[in-house]
Amino acid sequence: LPRFQMTDPRLLPLAADEAVRLIARLLAGGYLRLYPGERPESGMPDSGWLVEIPLGSPAFQEPADGVAELFPVSAKASLAGVAAWYSAVSADGTPVLDGAIGGSLVLNSAEIAVGADVSIAAWRVGLR
């Protein structure tokens, strides 16, 4: 059979919106865990997060042009430290995605004290 190789593919809005909807469904009712220190190359820690923020169901607004924004969420911190990275997990605790604080995920403050209210100022998940 001949082999077909795509070169320079683009994800167009319809496909990007559907992909983001899938991510949003996976995270509905899940958690956003904020961690200090270096993000590991692989695997997710089972503990050590500064705060675990419950996500709503739905967690995100409807995507537009391949991007969805998180509905407002907050929680009280259980540990103190400087949030450097996050892991977003499904309702059953399965890791879905992770990333650095800043960029698409903005906190009210990266410096977190025990018992402090931690809110997500903005989080955009997207493929565009």
N, C-alpha and C positions, 0 to 999 in steps of 0.2 A: 504494500500500500504506500502511496506517496505520503510524505510527511508535510504537514502544514505548520508553519511557524508564524505567529503574529509578530509584527514589528511595530513598535510605538503605539500600543493600544491605548485608547482613552475610555474611561468609564463615563458614559453619558448620564444626564440627570435621572432618567427613569431607573436605570440600573443602580446608580449611586443611592437614590432614595430607598430602594428596596433593600440594599445591603445595610443601610443605616437602620431601617426598620427592624431588621433581624437582630442587630446588636441591641437595639432598644428593647426588643422582646426578651432577649436573654438576660438583660439587666433589670427588668421589671420585678420589683419586690426584692431585689438583691441589696448589695452593700458596697459602699465606697470606703476603702481602708486607706488611711494616710500613714505613711511610714517615714521615719528619719533615716539618714545615712544613704549609702549607695544602693541602688537598685540591683538585685542579683541578675546575673546573665540568664539563669534559667530557674524555674521553680518559684514557688511562692511560700513565704514564711507562714506558719500556722498561728503565729502570735507576734507580739511586738509592735502592733500598730498603735499609733497615738490616739486615734479615734476611728470608730467604725460608724459610718453614717448610713442609716437605712435609706434606700431609694424607694420612691413611690411606685405605684402600678396604675397607670404608666409612669415611667421615670422621666421620659423625654417628651418634648413637644413633637408634633408631626414634622418630619424632615422636609426641608426645602432646598433644592439645588445640592443635594447630597450632604446636608448638615442638619443635625438636630441639637436643640438646646435642652439642658436639664431643667426640670421644674425645681423651684427652690427647695433646698433641704438643709438641715443642720442637726447637730448632736453635741453632747458634752464629751470632752476629751477624758480619756481614762489614764493617759500618760502624758508627761511633758517632754517637749523637744521641738526641733525644727522640722517641719514636714518637707521632705525632699522629693518623694515619689508616691504614687498611688497604685492600688490594685482595685479593679472593679470586678466583683464576683456576683454570680447568679444567686438566686434565693437559696439554692442548696449548697452554696459555698464554692462552686466551680469557678476558677479564674476565667475571665472573659477577655480582659485587656488590662494593660498597665502603662504608666507613663510618668513623665517628670511633672512636678508641680510648676506652674507657670505655663506659658503658651496657651493651650486650649482649656486648661483647668486653673482657675484663679480662686484663691481662698480669701476670706476676710483678713486673715493674718497667717503667715507660715510659722510664726513663733507661737507655740501652743503650750498653755499651762493646764495642769490637772484641773478638771471641772469647768474649763472655759467652754463657752459656746463657740463651736466651729461651724461656719456656714460656707457654702460654696457660692462665691460671688458670680461665677460663670463657669460653665463647662459645655463645650461644643464637641460633639462627636461627629466626625465626618470623613468623607472620602474625596473631597474636592478641595 
